[in-house]
Amino acid sequence: MKRRKTLQTALLYAAVLLFATLTLAPLYWLFIMSVSDSVALTAKPLLWWPEHVDFSRYAKLLSYAEGSVSERFLSALENSLKVSISATVISMAAAIPAAYSFSRYPGRQGVLYGTVALYMLPSVAFVLPLYLILSSLGMLNQVSSLVIVYCTILLPFSTWMLKNNFDQVPLEIEQAARIDGAGLFDVIGRITLPLALPALGATALFAFLMAWDEFFYALLYTNDIRAKTLPVAIADFAAGRATDYGLISAVGVLASLPPVLIGLLLQRTLVSGLTAGGTKG
């Protein structure tokens, strides 16, 4: 029995190690490419660590100079942060009451399923209608237009995620609070949302990542640094005749930092089990 348990533990650690390796290996290689010179990038066999570490590409990207690569990168970084954070906040603010309504008041599932069905349609199906609407409003090539478009993606996703998690919050706790005289908004703000905090953190994180990585709409609805986001800017860096793969790798490393930092900030809310012990019996 003890030997079997040891074998299971060893297999578990091996699986975790394999998962970590497959996950981190591309990021490691991206970093290696960003600090390798052009000779090391084309060397055969490939070098797992460059002989001369070169951080000049990071300095080039972060030292602002008008009309340079750094201006395009920093502008795209600022736009991505504005669009992703704004779209996430607005979507979560709208998704919380919508999800609570779908969870606690039966008979509205048709609307929810219809919204999710629209969300499953390919993005290209909405390109022309959204383009015509934004064009008629004079909102093309603006950060605000991308926020609106991204909300159409994030809101159905966030509502579905939160609805399923609100279903897991015991009704007995809310009913006890209502008996004690708490109003609807008191119940939602002081009981339901704190108990669903892990779901809120996970949903917000996934929504931010979806907005941060979105490329298709950002490519079609923007055309200069006023509204271009990082995915589009990275594609522009790779569009020239002489592509600097080291520079693109450095952009990729820097672009991965905001999601990582936000994930670290939200990690406490991702811990499940806050409802354990919430009811007796």
C-alpha positions, -999 to +999 in steps of 0.1 A: +000+000+000+028+024+009+047+015-023+016+022-043+011+056-027+047+065-033+043+056-070+012+077-073+030+106-057+059+102-081+036+101-111+018+132-098+050+152-095+061+139-129+029+151-145+032+185-128+068+188-139+058+179-175+030+205-175+053+232-161+080+224-187+055+225-216+041+257-203+073+276-195+095+263-223+081+287-249+083+316-226+119+307-218+128+305-254+111+338-261+133+354-235+164+337-249+156+351-283+151+386-269+186+387-253+205+369-281+223+387-310+215+380-346+243+355-349+232+334-319+196+334-333+207+316-365+234+294-349+232+257-354+228+238-332+206+262-312+222+278-281+202+273-249+219+303-234+237+330-254+274+337-250+267+374-248+234+386-232+221+417-249+194+438-233+196+466-258+163+457-274+145+463-241+162+496-237+153+505-273+116+497-266+114+515-232+134+546-240+108+569-256+118+586-288+093+603-312+089+584-344+108+554-332+099+518-324+096+527-287+068+552-295+048+526-314+054+500-286+046+523-257+015+537-274+002+502-282+009+491-246-010+521-233-039+514-257-040+477-247-041+486-210-069+512-215-090+489-237-086+457-216-091+473-182-121+494-194-138+465-212-132+442-182-146+467-157-177+476-178-184+439-186-181+428-150-203+457-138-230+446-163-225+409-159-229+408-121-265+419-119-274+400-152-259+368-138-276+372-105-309+378-122-305+346-144-295+326-113-321+337-088-352+344-110-362+314-132-379+318-165-352+339-182-330+311-194-340+316-230-325+351-231-293+337-215-290+308-240-297+332-269-269+354-258-245+326-254-255+313-289-247+347-304-213+346-285-205+312-302-209+326-337-176+333-355-162+368-351-162+375-388-200+374-388-201+407-368-173+425-387-195+443-412-224+453-389-200+466-363-179+484-389-210+501-404-222+512-369-188+525-358-183+543-392-217+560-390-209+572-355-174+584-365-158+561-340-133+541-361-097+541-350-106+550-314-099+533-281-135+538-271-148+519-301-126+489-292-139+490-257-175+488-270-166+460-294-148+440-267-177+444-243-199+425-268-174+396-265-168+397-227-203+404-215-219+370-226-188+351-214-187+369-180-225+365-175-224+328-182-194+322-159-209+342-130-243+327-134-230+292-129-211+303-098-240+322-083-260+290-086-235+275-061-241+301-034-266+286-009-300+303-010-304+297+027-278+324+035-296+350+014-330+340+027-318+344+063-305+379+055-338+389+039-356+377+070-333+399+091-344+429+070-316+431+045-326+446+011-318+431-023-287+452-028-275+445+007-278+408+001-259+410-032-232+433-020-226+419+015-233+382+011-235+369-025-205+388-039-181+380-010-190+344-012-185+344-050-152+363-048-132+334-063-156+334-093-154+372-096-116+371-096-113+342-121-139+358-145-123+392-144-089+376-151-102+356-180-120+386-194-089+407-192-069+380-210-095+377-237-094+415-243-056+417-240-050+390-266-078+400-291-064+407-325-091+404-352-113+434-344-083+455-333-067+449-367-098+458-387-109+489-367-076+506-361-050+520-385-024+541-365-008+544-331-038+564-317-057+531-312-036+502-322-032+475-295-002+453-287-012+423-308-016+445-339+017+463-331+035+430-328+022+419-362+034+453-377+069+446-363+069+413-382+056+428-415+089+444-427+113+429-452+141+426-426+124+412-395+141+416-362+130+384-344+149+394-313+130+427-311+097+409-316+106+385-288+114+414-265+080+429-273+064+395-265+082+393-231+071+428-222+036+422-234+033+392-211+041+411-180+008+430-174-013+398-174+012+381-151+011+410-127-027+411-127-028+374-122-006+378-091-028+406-078-059+384-082-044+352-069-060+355-035-095+357-051-088+326-071-086+304-040-119+284-039-137+272-009-149+305+006-184+291+009-173+261+029-190+262+063-214+289+052-244+267+061-250+242+089-267+209+087 
